[in-house]
Amino acid sequence: MLTKAIIPCYKKEVAKSFDRAASTYDDFSQFQANVLMRLVSMCPNVSPRFSLDLGCGTGNAAAFLAPISTQLVNLDLSENMLEKAQQKNTGSFPVCGDAEVLPFKSSVFDLVFSSLSIQWCENLDSLASEVERVLSPEGLFVVSTLSKDSMPELAHCWQQVDGHTHINHYPTYDRLISQIKEAGFELVKSVCEPLTMWFDSSRAAIDSLKKVGASVLIEEDERQVVTPAMWRAFLLEYEKLRTDKGIPLTYQLVYLHLKKEKRVN
């Protein structure tokens, strides 16, 4: 049975975007698959009793998490994504909810795993505090997310068209680390590295965002009206970036292995 929690307005918009993309996600998520594989390689050899896949999407992390966990809980904003995840792993427990207001008791999970979901949070401090709260003493938080200067190709091309970037802006690596550590985490390992995906066309590059639901703009200043003429101009600008490998789309990835700090009474 699906458990549901109250979701704020902005998150409802994100949820609708991922709901629409649930049927196409797995066909267009090569970038997400690459990041997931890299994050799994960073996860320590553990056997958690309770694990939480935070922002589980269509449940692709379950292939790794389910075998090592006594119980796997999937949490996502999107009910349609959760349904897909349940089809892949019927033994997991689905919860539709917000990562910034987790609907769980404190000190429940031994492992919180999250690949490319926390960048949708409005307040990273709230997210980090909530994850710290639901983790058991010395529990682990293994996470991948985006940092500053992701998708520079899109920002550059849109700026040529209307002076706006039309992308979400992410914190620097240092700011990201600082906010998470302030919530009560010990940094065990971190990796910050770029990943460039290559596409046959500009439209294919954009589809890699739209078809997985990742096209919602968080910042109102970047929510500009795009006319058909502007869209054509953008595609022409993007085509200018073509190389022998194709059309590039670059992300700045941060991978973190964190441990809940011991509290001294």
Buried (B, 14 or more C-beta within 10 A) or exposed (E): EEBEBEBEEEBEBBBBBBBBBBEBBBEBBEBBEBBBEBBBEBBEEEEBEBBBBBBBBBBBBBEBBBEBBEBBBBBBBBBBBBBBBBEBBEEBBBBBBBBBBBBBEEBBBBBBBBBBBBBBBEEBEBBBBBBBBBBBEEBBBBBBBBBBBBBBBBBBBBEEBBEBBBBBBBBBBEEBBEBBBEBBBEEBEBBBEEBEBBBEBBEBBBBBBBBBBBBBBBEEEBEBEBEEEBEEBBBEBBEEBBEEEBBBBBBBBBBBBBBBBEEEE
